[in-house]
Every structure is written in structure tokens, then in C-alpha cells.
Amino acid sequence: MSNLARRKCFGGEVINTDSTDGNIIMASEIQVSHDLTLSALGCAFHHPTGALMVADLHIGYEATLEDQGFAMPRFQSKEMLSRLAKAIDRFDPALLIVDGDLKHNFDRNLTAEWNDVEKFVDEISKRCKLVVIKGNHDNFLATILSRRGLHIKKEVVLGNIKIAHGHGTTEPWKGGMVLAHEHPAIRLIETTGASVKIPCFLLDHEANRLVLPAFSPFAIGSDVIRTPDGERMIPLLSETGIQDYIAYGFTQGEILNYRSVGALRSLGGI
């Protein structure tokens, strides 16, 4: 087994990330490189800088639907704060980076959205520094953040890694990249035809590029196996394709360790 095929979990378990024997191996987290751990909580941790990274929370999603005449219970923010509390307990980060789309509504700040964003900022700020990168949904977020003394950023560079939402990313960078926006997911299909979609991380070891999943439980996203690469939402990925990216799906507190997107496509999916 090559060095790249052997990744150690923090608990010391050795994981075969190639899964060439056809088995799906599960763990609560996978350390995919010396610097980076992916967690089934839906976040990634960059060890050298102590940065915990999440993306696409879409706070206020329920309020936006209500504004459009659809009623649904508001539980998303509470659920996400609970998961983040577990992640902060686990990794003890120096900072939390929200890689875009902290809020949902494009065209204004809804009252419920404003309140939920302020609560989110207040809760996280008790535990660690908060950094927010602007996503395509965050047109009016700066007004809310300014009330808490925060300034929204276009992108963040940590050492040799650039972190950007991705909606405007057209060119590769000289170092590693962390992107979001794509809401990557995998659709699992049973022999009966029933299916379920789960969020996933996308990681290209050669390009040193990571795509974060949506942290929102309401915004799982598009199937990376069956959606044509020309329809990718990140302009750079629509040009390069994602066939060499390893898809790390996760559900119910465990990461499911899969093959590359290209290999999964050649098998006809999962």
C-alpha cells in the first residue's frame, strides 16, 4: 500500500483511502494529510494554523421560505450550532472560518435571519475567533456583521493555502485551495431503486485542492457522480473537471471512504 493510500485517524486506526477491495470503510474523521483532517461533523481542520473550516450554512433558509408562503419549523441554526460546538470541543481551533454563504437570502436581511446570524456570531465568538468569507448569498451580510465588529472578507490566505467561496474562482492558485459553493453530494442507490443523497468533501491530492460540503442540513446539493462537470458551479471546476477528486461522503457521524469521482463514474455510480 502506498503512503497516499494509508491515512491515520487521530485514534491511530489506519484507513485505506483507496478502498480497492470494494469495501466502504467508515470513521468519524479522516486525517487525509499531515495538515488536514476531514470530520463527519461537516467541517475540515487545518492543523498548522488551527483553522476549523465550514461553508454554506445558509442561516435564515426557513425564514426565506416563510417569506415566500411556505411554513416549516426553524431548527437549522440550533442544529448547526450544536455540531459546531462538538467540532470546537474536538479540535480546539484558534479560529473558525466560514467559507461563504453564512446567510441565505440574496436581496435583503430578513428579521429572523438577522437575529439568527447575530446569535451565531455571539455563540462562536465565545469559543474562538470568527472569520467570514463572502459568498454569493452574502450580499447584505456586512451590515449584520458590522454590528458585532466583524468585517466580511473576499478571501483568506493561510500560509500557502487560499480559502475562497468559489463562485468567482476561475484560475488555480500557486498553493493549496479550499473552496465551497458547490454543495457536493453523493447519491446512494439501492438495488430496489430507492436512493438517498449524502454530503461529501471533494479532495484532489495532486492539485492540493479541497471543496467543502454545505454545512446546512437543508442544502445537501448536487450529485457529483451524475452531474456533468460542465454544470459545476465553481468556474474553475467546470473547466478542469472533478474526475480526480476523492469523494468523502459522510452521514450519521461517520465518513464513508470512497474512490475518485472518475472511478465511481466508470462503475456507474454507487
DRENDO-1510 file (C-alpha; in Angstrom, 1 decimal, always signed):
<recs>
REC; n; res; u; v; w
REC; 1; MET; +0.0; +0.0; +0.0 .
REC; 2; SER; +1.4; +3.4; -0.9 .
REC; 3; ASN; +1.9; +6.2; +1.6 .
REC; 4; LEU; -1.0; +8.1; +0.0 .
REC; 5; ALA; -3.2; +5.0; +0.4 .
REC; 6; ARG; -2.6; +4.9; +4.2 .
REC; 7; ARG; -4.2; +7.7; +6.2 .
REC; 8; LYS; -4.2; +7.6; +10.0 .
REC; 9; CYS; -7.3; +8.6; +12.0 .
REC; 10; PHE; -6.5; +10.6; +15.2 .
REC; 11; GLY; -7.3; +7.4; +17.2 .
REC; 12; GLY; -4.4; +5.6; +15.5 .
REC; 13; GLU; -6.6; +3.5; +13.2 .
REC; 14; VAL; -5.1; +3.1; +9.7 .
REC; 15; ILE; -7.5; +3.6; +6.9 .
REC; 16; ASN; -7.1; +2.5; +3.2 .
REC; 17; THR; -8.4; +5.5; +1.4 .
REC; 18; ASP; -8.3; +3.7; -2.0 .
REC; 19; SER; -11.0; +1.2; -1.0 .
REC; 20; THR; -9.7; -1.0; -3.8 .
REC; 21; ASP; -11.2; -4.1; -2.3 .
REC; 22; GLY; -14.7; -2.7; -2.8 .
REC; 23; ASN; -15.3; -2.3; +0.9 .
REC; 24; ILE; -16.6; +1.0; +2.3 .
REC; 25; ILE; -14.6; +1.9; +5.4 .
REC; 26; MET; -16.1; +4.4; +7.9 .
REC; 27; ALA; -14.7; +6.6; +10.7 .
REC; 28; SER; -15.8; +9.7; +12.5 .
REC; 29; GLU; -12.8; +11.6; +10.9 .
REC; 30; ILE; -10.0; +11.0; +8.5 .
REC; 31; GLN; -6.6; +12.7; +8.5 .
REC; 32; VAL; -6.1; +12.9; +4.8 .
REC; 33; SER; -2.7; +14.6; +5.0 .
REC; 34; HIS; -0.2; +15.8; +7.6 .
REC; 35; ASP; -2.0; +19.2; +7.6 .
REC; 36; LEU; -5.7; +18.3; +7.1 .
REC; 37; THR; -8.4; +16.4; +8.8 .
REC; 38; LEU; -11.9; +15.9; +7.5 .
REC; 39; SER; -14.7; +15.4; +10.0 .
REC; 40; ALA; -18.1; +13.7; +9.7 .
REC; 41; LEU; -19.4; +16.8; +11.5 .
REC; 42; GLY; -19.2; +18.5; +8.1 .
REC; 43; CYS; -16.0; +20.5; +8.8 .
REC; 44; ALA; -12.3; +20.4; +8.0 .
REC; 45; PHE; -9.4; +21.2; +10.3 .
REC; 46; HIS; -6.1; +22.7; +9.2 .
REC; 47; HIS; -3.6; +21.7; +11.8 .
REC; 48; PRO; -0.7; +24.2; +11.1 .
REC; 49; THR; -2.9; +27.2; +11.6 .
REC; 50; GLY; -5.6; +25.8; +13.9 .
REC; 51; ALA; -8.3; +26.8; +11.5 .
REC; 52; LEU; -11.6; +25.0; +11.5 .
REC; 53; MET; -13.4; +25.5; +8.2 .
REC; 54; VAL; -17.1; +25.2; +7.3 .
REC; 55; ALA; -19.2; +26.6; +4.4 .
REC; 56; ASP; -22.7; +27.2; +3.1 .
REC; 57; LEU; -24.6; +27.4; +6.4 .
REC; 58; HIS; -27.5; +29.4; +4.7 .
REC; 59; ILE; -28.8; +30.7; +8.0 .
REC; 60; GLY; -32.3; +32.1; +7.5 .
REC; 61; TYR; -33.3; +29.4; +5.0 .
REC; 62; GLU; -36.6; +28.7; +6.9 .
REC; 63; ALA; -37.4; +32.5; +7.1 .
REC; 64; THR; -36.9; +32.9; +3.4 .
REC; 65; LEU; -39.4; +30.0; +2.7 .
REC; 66; GLU; -41.8; +31.6; +5.1 .
REC; 67; ASP; -41.5; +34.9; +3.3 .
REC; 68; GLN; -42.5; +33.0; +0.1 .
REC; 69; GLY; -45.5; +31.5; +1.8 .
REC; 70; PHE; -44.1; +28.1; +2.9 .
REC; 71; ALA; -44.2; +27.2; +6.6 .
REC; 72; MET; -41.5; +24.9; +8.1 .
REC; 73; PRO; -40.1; +24.5; +11.6 .
REC; 74; ARG; -37.0; +26.6; +12.4 .
REC; 75; PHE; -34.4; +24.2; +13.7 .
REC; 76; GLN; -31.4; +24.6; +11.3 .
REC; 77; SER; -29.4; +27.2; +13.3 .
REC; 78; LYS; -29.8; +25.2; +16.6 .
REC; 79; GLU; -28.6; +22.0; +14.9 .
REC; 80; MET; -25.6; +23.7; +13.2 .
REC; 81; LEU; -24.5; +25.4; +16.4 .
REC; 82; SER; -24.7; +22.0; +18.2 .
REC; 83; ARG; -22.5; +20.4; +15.6 .
REC; 84; LEU; -20.0; +23.3; +15.7 .
REC; 85; ALA; -19.8; +23.1; +19.5 .
REC; 86; LYS; -18.8; +19.4; +19.1 .
REC; 87; ALA; -16.3; +20.3; +16.5 .
REC; 88; ILE; -14.8; +23.1; +18.6 .
REC; 89; ASP; -14.6; +20.7; +21.6 .
REC; 90; ARG; -12.9; +18.1; +19.4 .
REC; 91; PHE; -10.3; +20.4; +17.6 .
REC; 92; ASP; -9.9; +23.4; +20.0 .
REC; 93; PRO; -9.4; +25.7; +17.0 .
REC; 94; ALA; -7.8; +29.1; +17.1 .
REC; 95; LEU; -10.3; +30.4; +14.6 .
REC; 96; LEU; -13.4; +29.3; +12.7 .
REC; 97; ILE; -13.6; +30.2; +9.0 .
REC; 98; VAL; -17.0; +30.3; +7.4 .
REC; 99; ASP; -16.2; +30.0; +3.7 .
REC; 100; GLY; -19.2; +31.8; +2.3 .
REC; 101; ASP; -23.0; +31.8; +2.4 .
REC; 102; LEU; -23.3; +32.3; +6.1 .
REC; 103; LYS; -26.9; +33.6; +5.4 .
REC; 104; HIS; -29.4; +32.6; +2.8 .
REC; 105; ASN; -31.5; +35.5; +1.4 .
REC; 106; PHE; -29.9; +37.2; -1.6 .
REC; 107; ASP; -31.8; +40.5; -1.7 .
REC; 108; ARG; -32.2; +41.7; +1.9 .
REC; 109; ASN; -31.8; +40.9; +5.6 .
REC; 110; LEU; -34.9; +39.3; +7.0 .
REC; 111; THR; -35.6; +39.9; +10.7 .
REC; 112; ALA; -35.3; +36.3; +11.6 .
REC; 113; GLU; -32.1; +36.0; +9.5 .
REC; 114; TRP; -30.6; +39.0; +11.3 .
REC; 115; ASN; -31.4; +37.6; +14.7 .
REC; 116; ASP; -30.0; +34.1; +13.9 .
REC; 117; VAL; -26.8; +35.4; +12.4 .
REC; 118; GLU; -26.2; +37.6; +15.5 .
REC; 119; LYS; -26.8; +34.6; +17.7 .
REC; 120; PHE; -24.4; +32.5; +15.7 .
REC; 121; VAL; -21.7; +35.2; +15.8 .
REC; 122; ASP; -22.2; +35.6; +19.6 .
REC; 123; GLU; -22.0; +31.9; +20.3 .
REC; 124; ILE; -19.0; +31.2; +18.2 .
REC; 125; SER; -17.1; +34.3; +19.4 .
REC; 126; LYS; -17.3; +32.9; +23.0 .
REC; 127; ARG; -15.2; +29.9; +21.9 .
REC; 128; CYS; -12.8; +31.2; +19.2 .
REC; 129; LYS; -12.0; +33.9; +16.6 .
REC; 130; LEU; -14.6; +34.0; +13.8 .
REC; 131; VAL; -13.6; +34.9; +10.2 .
REC; 132; VAL; -16.3; +35.2; +7.5 .
REC; 133; ILE; -15.7; +35.0; +3.7 .
REC; 134; LYS; -18.2; +36.5; +1.4 .
REC; 135; GLY; -20.3; +34.1; -0.6 .
REC; 136; ASN; -22.8; +34.7; -3.4 .
REC; 137; HIS; -25.7; +34.7; -0.9 .
REC; 138; ASP; -24.0; +37.2; +1.4 .
REC; 139; ASN; -24.9; +40.5; -0.4 .
REC; 140; PHE; -26.2; +42.2; +2.7 .
REC; 141; LEU; -24.3; +40.3; +5.4 .
REC; 142; ALA; -21.8; +43.0; +6.1 .
REC; 143; THR; -24.5; +45.2; +7.7 .
REC; 144; ILE; -25.2; +42.5; +10.3 .
REC; 145; LEU; -21.6; +41.6; +10.9 .
REC; 146; SER; -20.6; +45.3; +11.4 .
REC; 147; ARG; -22.9; +45.4; +14.5 .
REC; 148; ARG; -20.6; +42.8; +16.0 .
REC; 149; GLY; -17.4; +44.5; +14.9 .
REC; 150; LEU; -16.7; +41.9; +12.1 .
REC; 151; HIS; -15.6; +42.7; +8.5 .
REC; 152; ILE; -16.5; +40.2; +5.8 .
REC; 153; LYS; -13.6; +39.1; +3.6 .
REC; 154; LYS; -13.3; +38.3; -0.1 .
REC; 155; GLU; -10.8; +35.5; +0.6 .
REC; 156; VAL; -8.3; +34.4; +3.2 .
REC; 157; VAL; -4.7; +33.2; +2.8 .
REC; 158; LEU; -3.3; +31.0; +5.5 .
REC; 159; GLY; +0.4; +30.2; +4.7 .
REC; 160; ASN; +0.3; +28.6; +1.3 .
REC; 161; ILE; -3.4; +28.0; +1.3 .
REC; 162; LYS; -6.1; +30.3; -0.2 .
REC; 163; ILE; -9.6; +30.0; +1.0 .
REC; 164; ALA; -12.4; +31.4; -1.1 .
REC; 165; HIS; -16.1; +30.7; -1.6 .
REC; 166; GLY; -15.5; +29.7; -5.2 .
REC; 167; HIS; -18.4; +31.4; -7.1 .
REC; 168; GLY; -15.9; +33.7; -8.8 .
REC; 169; THR; -12.9; +31.3; -8.9 .
REC; 170; THR; -11.7; +30.9; -12.5 .
REC; 171; GLU; -7.9; +30.3; -12.0 .
REC; 172; PRO; -5.9; +27.8; -9.9 .
REC; 173; TRP; -3.5; +29.2; -7.3 .
REC; 174; LYS; +0.2; +28.6; -6.7 .
REC; 175; GLY; -0.5; +26.8; -3.4 .
REC; 176; GLY; -3.4; +24.8; -2.0 .
REC; 177; MET; -7.0; +26.0; -2.3 .
REC; 178; VAL; -10.1; +25.5; -0.1 .
REC; 179; LEU; -13.4; +26.2; -2.0 .
REC; 180; ALA; -17.1; +25.9; -1.2 .
REC; 181; HIS; -20.2; +26.9; -3.2 .
REC; 182; GLU; -20.6; +23.6; -5.0 .
REC; 183; HIS; -22.6; +21.8; -2.2 .
REC; 184; PRO; -21.0; +18.4; -3.3 .
REC; 185; ALA; -23.0; +15.3; -2.6 .
REC; 186; ILE; -23.2; +11.6; -3.5 .
REC; 187; ARG; -26.5; +9.8; -4.3 .
REC; 188; LEU; -26.5; +6.2; -3.0 .
REC; 189; ILE; -28.9; +3.9; -4.9 .
REC; 190; GLU; -30.2; +0.6; -3.7 .
REC; 191; THR; -30.9; -2.4; -5.9 .
REC; 192; THR; -34.6; -1.7; -5.4 .
REC; 193; GLY; -34.1; +1.8; -7.0 .
REC; 194; ALA; -34.5; +3.7; -3.7 .
REC; 195; SER; -31.9; +6.3; -3.2 .
REC; 196; VAL; -30.6; +8.8; -0.6 .
REC; 197; LYS; -28.2; +11.7; -1.0 .
REC; 198; ILE; -25.4; +12.5; +1.4 .
REC; 199; PRO; -23.0; +15.4; +1.5 .
REC; 200; CYS; -19.3; +14.9; +0.7 .
REC; 201; PHE; -15.9; +16.5; +0.7 .
REC; 202; LEU; -14.0; +16.6; -2.6 .
REC; 203; LEU; -10.2; +16.4; -2.4 .
REC; 204; ASP; -7.7; +16.4; -5.2 .
REC; 205; HIS; -4.3; +15.4; -3.7 .
REC; 206; GLU; -2.4; +16.3; -6.9 .
REC; 207; ALA; -3.9; +19.7; -7.3 .
REC; 208; ASN; -3.9; +20.3; -3.5 .
REC; 209; ARG; -7.5; +21.4; -3.7 .
REC; 210; LEU; -10.4; +20.8; -1.2 .
REC; 211; VAL; -14.1; +21.5; -1.8 .
REC; 212; LEU; -16.1; +21.8; +1.4 .
REC; 213; PRO; -19.6; +20.4; +1.7 .
REC; 214; ALA; -22.6; +22.5; +2.7 .
REC; 215; PHE; -22.9; +22.7; +6.4 .
REC; 216; SER; -26.6; +23.4; +6.2 .
REC; 217; PRO; -28.8; +20.2; +6.6 .
REC; 218; PHE; -31.2; +21.8; +4.1 .
REC; 219; ALA; -28.7; +22.3; +1.3 .
REC; 220; ILE; -27.0; +19.0; +0.6 .
REC; 221; GLY; -26.5; +19.8; -3.1 .
REC; 222; SER; -25.9; +18.1; -6.4 .
REC; 223; ASP; -24.7; +14.5; -7.1 .
REC; 224; VAL; -21.0; +14.8; -8.1 .
REC; 225; ILE; -21.1; +11.5; -9.9 .
REC; 226; ARG; -24.1; +12.0; -12.2 .
REC; 227; THR; -24.0; +15.8; -12.7 .
REC; 228; PRO; -21.8; +16.6; -15.8 .
REC; 229; ASP; -18.6; +18.6; -15.0 .
REC; 230; GLY; -19.7; +21.3; -17.4 .
REC; 231; GLU; -22.5; +22.1; -14.9 .
REC; 232; ARG; -20.2; +22.6; -11.9 .
REC; 233; MET; -21.0; +25.9; -10.1 .
REC; 234; ILE; -17.3; +26.8; -9.5 .
REC; 235; PRO; -16.0; +28.1; -12.8 .
REC; 236; LEU; -12.5; +26.5; -12.3 .
REC; 237; LEU; -14.0; +23.1; -11.7 .
REC; 238; SER; -16.3; +23.3; -14.8 .
REC; 239; GLU; -13.0; +23.8; -16.8 .
REC; 240; THR; -10.8; +21.2; -15.0 .
REC; 241; GLY; -13.5; +18.6; -14.1 .
REC; 242; ILE; -13.5; +16.7; -10.9 .
REC; 243; GLN; -12.8; +13.1; -12.0 .
REC; 244; ASP; -9.5; +13.0; -10.0 .
REC; 245; TYR; -11.1; +14.2; -6.8 .
REC; 246; ILE; -11.7; +11.7; -4.0 .
REC; 247; ALA; -15.2; +11.9; -2.7 .
REC; 248; TYR; -15.5; +11.5; +1.1 .
REC; 249; GLY; -19.2; +11.1; +1.8 .
REC; 250; PHE; -20.5; +11.3; +5.4 .
REC; 251; THR; -23.7; +10.5; +7.3 .
REC; 252; GLN; -24.8; +9.9; +10.9 .
REC; 253; GLY; -21.4; +10.8; +12.3 .
REC; 254; GLU; -19.3; +8.7; +10.1 .
REC; 255; ILE; -17.2; +9.4; +6.9 .
REC; 256; LEU; -17.7; +6.9; +4.2 .
REC; 257; ASN; -14.4; +6.4; +2.4 .
REC; 258; TYR; -14.9; +6.2; -1.4 .
REC; 259; ARG; -12.9; +6.2; -4.6 .
REC; 260; SER; -12.2; +9.0; -7.0 .
REC; 261; VAL; -15.2; +10.5; -8.8 .
REC; 262; GLY; -13.8; +9.2; -12.1 .
REC; 263; ALA; -13.6; +5.7; -10.7 .
REC; 264; LEU; -17.2; +5.9; -9.4 .
REC; 265; ARG; -18.4; +7.2; -12.7 .
REC; 266; SER; -16.8; +4.3; -14.5 .
REC; 267; LEU; -18.6; +1.9; -12.2 .
REC; 268; GLY; -21.9; +3.5; -12.9 .
REC; 269; GLY; -22.1; +5.2; -9.6 .
REC; 270; ILE; -22.8; +3.5; -6.2 .
</recs>
